[in-house]
Amino acid sequence: MGKKESQKFFVELSEAFVATSKFVNDTFSDLGFFVFHFTAYILEHVRLSFLGFEKRKSDFAAFLYKQRGRAAKQFVHTSMVAISAFGIVIAPVVAQEFPNDVIDSSELPTSSYVLSYSNADLEISTEKSDKVRDKILDYIVNEGDTLSSIADKFGVSLETILWQNNLTKTSKIKPGQIIQVLPVTGVAHKVQKGDTVYSIAKKYDTEPQSIVDFPFNTFSNDETFEIAVGQLIIVPDGVKPEEKPSAPRVRQTTPNAGTVVASGMFVWPANGTITQGYSWYHKGIDIANRAAPDVLASDSGTVIVAGWPDNYGYGNRVIIDHGNGYKTLYAHLQKIYVTAGQTVARGNAIGKMGSTGRSTGTHLHFEIIKSNGHLSPLTVLK
């Protein structure tokens, strides 16, 4: 190949390369243009479709709103008819499954009585709790109010009002005056350095268990009942130190456990000192005895709980179903002698008094439970 031919070849090759580069650039440019506009086209159609869907949804919702309630009566009536028909169809099946459970109103049990050791007429009653108050209330005195009427209004003792407000029985009050009212009968104590639940209870001549049981008293440690300096503690049934009598308060004691009186259905589960009564937050009575005697079944029945199922609260407990609408509960036991499903007779030993669970000392917490609520054993036994 001559020199001229070589130059011509390279010129043609360069032109071909330039032409190819231009073609490639034009192609990618056109492809990018296509992709951009195609994407814009798709997005626009998606947007229009969404707007159309929203409009149809709004129209449908408006239609439903206009039709609201038109079929309500028909729906309710139809449902009631269907339920009634189902009950009629299923009744024979249920009757066959429980052939011996037909109840005759003449055979319904009459009301049971809690055993009293006195000769007074017995009467079953329950404690009423109108409003649960978790803190001290500031009450503004109205025209005609007296210290006694305020105490009665809030279900606390007159002494509770006097102690909290540094008043005496001869003090005069006037409209607009603010009187502080505790949530329960007792005193309020501001924790000082070195105070414990036990020292506070001793100071105010009450039981530490009553302080622990009041639901709005809080503790730094729920197992040891630690309290913080500056904390306000409500002391149920506490007595102001300077008001304490020279002799110790006489506390009610139970008769011998298991003593049977012909007029009663229940017997005392343990003997000892009654250290705490029934209230809206304490649905039973506490019977304390440092000797930790055996606890007896208050009436015959079937044990339905025997143990410590929640590892807290009542501690070791026994619950007996007496089969007549009544149940009894025995809590804080150190030993349990029975098992769930076992039947027991009135007066049988079911456990040993102890201090398990949320307890500050050896005692029995005893409840009588009816189908519609708790009874107040202490009120009945007075």
C-alpha positions in Angstrom: 0.0 0.0 0.0 1.4 3.4 -1.0 1.6 6.4 1.2 -1.5 8.1 -0.4 -3.5 5.0 0.0 -2.5 4.7 3.7 -3.5 8.3 4.4 -6.9 7.8 2.7 -7.5 4.6 4.8 -6.9 6.4 8.1 -9.1 9.4 7.0 -11.9 7.0 6.2 -11.4 5.1 9.5 -11.5 8.4 11.5 -14.7 9.4 9.7 -16.2 6.0 10.4 -15.3 6.3 14.1 -16.7 9.8 14.4 -19.9 8.6 12.7 -20.2 5.6 15.0 -19.7 7.8 18.1 -22.3 10.3 16.9 -24.8 7.4 16.3 -24.1 6.0 19.8 -24.6 9.4 21.4 -27.8 10.1 19.5 -29.1 6.6 20.4 -28.5 7.1 24.2 -29.9 10.6 24.0 -33.1 9.4 22.4 -33.3 6.4 24.9 -33.0 8.8 27.9 -35.6 11.1 26.4 -37.9 8.1 25.9 -37.4 6.8 29.5 -38.0 10.2 31.0 -41.2 10.9 29.2 -42.5 7.3 29.6 -41.9 7.5 33.4 -43.7 10.8 33.5 -46.6 9.3 31.6 -46.9 6.3 34.0 -46.8 8.6 37.1 -49.5 10.9 35.7 -51.8 7.9 35.0 -51.2 6.6 38.5 -52.0 10.0 40.0 -55.2 10.3 38.0 -56.2 6.7 38.9 -55.6 7.5 42.6 -57.7 10.7 42.4 -60.5 8.7 40.7 -60.4 6.1 43.5 -60.5 8.8 46.2 -63.5 10.4 44.5 -65.3 7.0 44.2 -64.5 6.2 47.9 -65.9 9.6 49.0 -69.0 9.1 47.0 -69.5 5.6 48.5 -68.9 6.9 52.0 -71.4 9.7 51.5 -73.9 7.1 50.2 -73.4 5.0 53.3 -73.8 8.0 55.6 -77.1 8.9 54.0 -78.3 5.3 54.5 -77.2 5.2 58.2 -79.7 3.7 60.6 -82.3 2.7 58.0 -81.9 -1.0 58.6 -81.0 -0.8 62.3 -84.4 -2.0 63.6 -84.6 -4.8 61.1 -81.1 -5.9 62.0 -81.8 -5.9 65.8 -85.2 -7.6 65.4 -83.7 -10.3 63.1 -80.8 -10.9 65.5 -83.1 -11.3 68.5 -85.3 -13.7 66.7 -82.2 -15.7 65.6 -80.9 -15.9 69.2 -84.3 -16.9 70.5 -84.6 -19.7 67.9 -81.1 -20.9 68.8 -82.0 -21.0 72.5 -85.1 -23.1 71.8 -83.1 -25.5 69.6 -80.2 -25.9 72.0 -82.3 -26.1 75.3 -83.0 -29.9 75.0 -79.4 -30.6 74.3 -78.3 -28.7 77.4 -81.0 -30.4 79.5 -79.7 -33.8 78.5 -76.1 -32.8 79.3 -77.1 -31.8 82.8 -80.0 -34.0 83.7 -79.7 -33.5 87.5 -79.4 -29.7 87.6 -83.0 -28.8 87.4 -83.6 -26.1 90.1 -86.7 -26.1 92.2 -87.2 -22.7 93.8 -88.6 -24.4 96.9 -85.3 -26.1 97.4 -83.1 -23.0 97.2 -81.0 -22.6 100.4 -82.0 -20.0 102.9 -79.6 -17.3 104.1 -76.7 -18.6 106.2 -75.5 -17.0 109.4 -72.0 -16.3 110.7 -71.5 -17.8 114.1 -71.6 -15.3 117.0 -70.5 -16.1 120.5 -73.1 -13.7 121.9 -76.8 -14.3 122.4 -77.8 -11.3 120.4 -79.8 -11.8 117.2 -77.6 -12.2 114.2 -77.9 -10.0 111.1 -75.9 -10.3 107.9 -74.7 -7.0 106.5 -72.1 -5.6 104.2 -69.9 -2.6 104.5 -70.7 0.3 102.1 -68.0 2.3 100.4 -69.3 5.4 98.7 -66.1 7.0 97.4 -62.6 5.8 97.6 -60.3 8.6 98.6 -56.6 8.1 98.2 -55.4 11.3 99.9 -56.2 14.0 102.4 -59.1 16.2 101.3 -59.4 20.0 101.8 -63.0 20.6 102.7 -64.5 24.1 102.7 -66.8 24.6 105.7 -70.4 25.4 104.7 -73.1 27.2 106.7 -74.5 24.9 109.3 -71.5 22.5 109.3 -70.2 21.2 112.6 -67.1 19.1 113.3 -69.3 16.1 113.9 -71.4 16.5 110.8 -68.2 16.8 108.7 -66.9 13.6 110.3 -70.2 11.8 109.6 -70.2 13.2 106.0 -66.9 11.5 105.2 -67.2 8.4 107.3 -64.4 9.1 109.7 -64.3 9.6 113.5 -64.6 13.0 115.1 -61.1 12.5 116.7 -59.6 12.1 113.2 -60.9 15.5 112.2 -59.7 17.1 115.5 -56.2 15.6 115.4 -55.5 16.4 111.7 -56.6 20.0 112.2 -55.2 20.6 115.7 -58.6 21.3 117.1 -60.5 20.4 120.2 -64.1 19.4 120.8 -64.8 23.0 121.9 -63.3 24.5 118.8 -65.6 26.7 116.6 -65.5 26.6 112.9 -66.9 29.1 110.4 -68.0 29.1 106.8 -65.1 29.3 104.3 -62.7 27.7 106.7 -60.7 24.8 105.3 -60.8 21.5 107.2 -58.5 18.6 106.2 -60.2 15.2 106.1 -58.2 11.9 106.1 -59.4 9.1 103.8 -60.0 6.8 106.8 -60.3 7.0 110.5 -56.8 7.4 112.0 -53.9 9.8 111.8 -51.5 11.0 109.1 -47.7 10.7 109.9 -44.8 12.4 108.1 -41.9 9.9 108.1 -38.9 11.0 110.1 -35.4 9.6 110.1 -35.3 6.2 111.8 -39.1 5.6 111.4 -40.3 2.1 110.4 -43.7 0.7 109.8 -43.4 -1.1 113.2 -42.3 2.0 115.1 -45.1 4.1 113.6 -47.6 1.5 114.5 -46.3 1.4 118.1 -46.4 5.2 118.3 -50.0 5.4 117.3 -51.1 2.3 119.2 -52.2 0.2 116.1 -51.0 -2.7 114.1 -48.3 -2.5 111.4 -50.4 -4.7 109.2 -53.1 -2.1 109.0 -50.6 0.4 107.7 -49.3 -2.1 105.1 -52.9 -3.0 104.0 -53.9 0.6 103.3 -53.7 0.5 99.5 -52.4 4.1 99.1 -49.4 3.8 101.4 -46.4 3.1 99.2 -43.1 1.5 100.1 -39.6 1.7 98.8 -39.4 -2.1 99.1 -42.6 -4.0 99.1 -41.0 -7.0 100.8 -39.4 -5.2 103.8 -41.9 -2.3 103.8 -39.2 0.4 103.8 -40.4 4.0 103.9 -38.8 7.2 102.8 -38.0 10.3 105.0 -40.6 13.0 104.3 -43.2 10.5 103.0 -46.8 10.9 104.3 -48.2 7.7 105.8 -51.8 7.1 106.6 -52.2 5.2 109.9 -55.7 3.6 109.9 -57.2 3.4 113.4 -54.2 5.2 114.8 -54.5 7.2 118.0 -52.6 10.5 118.6 -49.9 9.7 121.2 -51.0 12.3 123.7 -54.6 11.0 123.4 -53.6 7.4 124.2 -55.2 6.1 127.4 -52.8 5.1 130.2 -53.9 1.5 129.9 -53.5 -0.4 126.6 -56.6 -0.4 124.4 -58.7 -3.5 125.0 -59.0 -5.4 121.7 -61.7 -7.8 120.9 -60.8 -11.5 121.1 -62.4 -14.5 119.5 -63.9 -17.4 121.3 -62.1 -20.8 121.2 -61.8 -21.9 117.6 -64.2 -24.5 116.6 -66.8 -23.6 119.2 -70.2 -24.7 117.8 -73.4 -22.8 118.5 -76.5 -24.4 117.2 -77.9 -21.2 115.7 -74.9 -20.7 113.4 -73.6 -22.0 110.1 -69.9 -20.9 110.6 -67.4 -21.4 113.4 -64.4 -19.2 114.3 -61.4 -20.4 112.3 -58.8 -19.5 115.0 -58.6 -18.0 118.4 -56.6 -14.8 119.1 -56.9 -11.1 119.0 -58.8 -9.3 116.3 -56.2 -6.7 115.1 -58.0 -5.3 112.1 -61.6 -5.2 111.0 -63.4 -5.0 107.7 -63.2 -2.0 105.4 -63.5 -1.0 101.8 -59.9 -1.9 101.2 -59.7 -4.8 103.7 -62.3 -7.4 102.9 -62.0 -9.5 106.0 -60.7 -9.6 109.6 -57.2 -10.2 111.0 -56.8 -12.6 113.9 -53.4 -12.5 115.5 -51.8 -15.1 117.8 -48.1 -15.3 118.4 -48.5 -19.0 119.3 -49.5 -19.7 115.6 -52.3 -22.1 116.3 -53.9 -24.4 113.7 -56.5 -22.7 111.5 -59.9 -24.6 111.2 -62.4 -24.8 108.4 -65.2 -22.5 109.3 -67.8 -24.7 107.7 -67.9 -28.0 105.7 -67.1 -27.8 102.0 -64.6 -28.4 99.2 -61.1 -26.9 99.0 -60.8 -25.1 95.7 -57.4 -23.3 96.4 -54.6 -24.6 98.5 -51.2 -22.9 98.0 -49.6 -19.6 96.9 -50.6 -19.3 93.3 -49.4 -15.7 92.8 -46.3 -15.7 95.1 -47.5 -12.4 96.7 -50.5 -10.8 98.5 -52.3 -13.4 100.6 -49.3 -15.7 100.7 -50.2 -19.3 101.5 -53.9 -19.5 101.5 -56.9 -21.9 101.5 -60.2 -21.2 99.9 -63.2 -23.4 100.7 -66.4 -23.5 98.6 -69.3 -24.4 101.0 -71.7 -25.2 98.1 -74.4 -22.9 99.3 -73.3 -19.6 97.7 -70.6 -19.0 100.3 -66.8 -19.3 100.3 -64.3 -18.7 103.0 -60.7 -17.6 102.6 -57.8 -18.2 105.0 -54.6 -16.3 104.2 -50.9 -15.9 105.3 -50.6 -19.5 106.5 -47.2 -20.9 107.2 -48.3 -24.5 106.6 -51.2 -26.0 104.6 -52.7 -29.3 105.6 -55.2 -29.8 102.7 -55.1 -30.0 98.9 -57.4 -28.6 96.2 -60.4 -30.9 95.6 -60.3 -32.3 99.1 -63.5 -32.1 101.2 -63.3 -30.9 104.8 -65.7 -30.9 107.7 -66.5 -27.9 109.9 -63.7 -27.6 112.5 -61.1 -29.6 110.6 -57.6 -28.2 110.7 -56.6 -26.9 107.3 -53.4 -25.1 108.0 -51.2 -23.3 110.5 -51.3 -19.5 111.2 -48.3 -17.7 109.8 -47.0 -14.6 108.1 -46.5 -15.4 104.5 -47.2 -12.9 101.7 -47.8 -9.2 102.4 -47.7 -9.6 106.2 -46.0 -7.9 109.1 -46.5 -10.6 111.7 -48.2 -13.9 112.6 -51.9 -13.7 111.9 -54.8 -15.1 110.0 -56.7 -13.0 107.4 -60.2 -14.4 107.2 -62.9 -13.6 104.6 -66.4 -14.7 104.1 -67.4 -14.3 100.4 -70.9 -14.4 99.0 -71.9 -14.6 95.4 -72.7 -10.9 95.3 -69.7 -9.6 97.4 -68.0 -9.9 100.8 -69.6 -10.1 104.2 -68.2 -8.2 107.2 -67.5 -10.9 109.7 -66.6 -8.5 112.5 -69.8 -6.5 112.1 -71.9 -9.7 112.3 -70.0 -11.1 115.2 -70.4 -8.0 117.5 
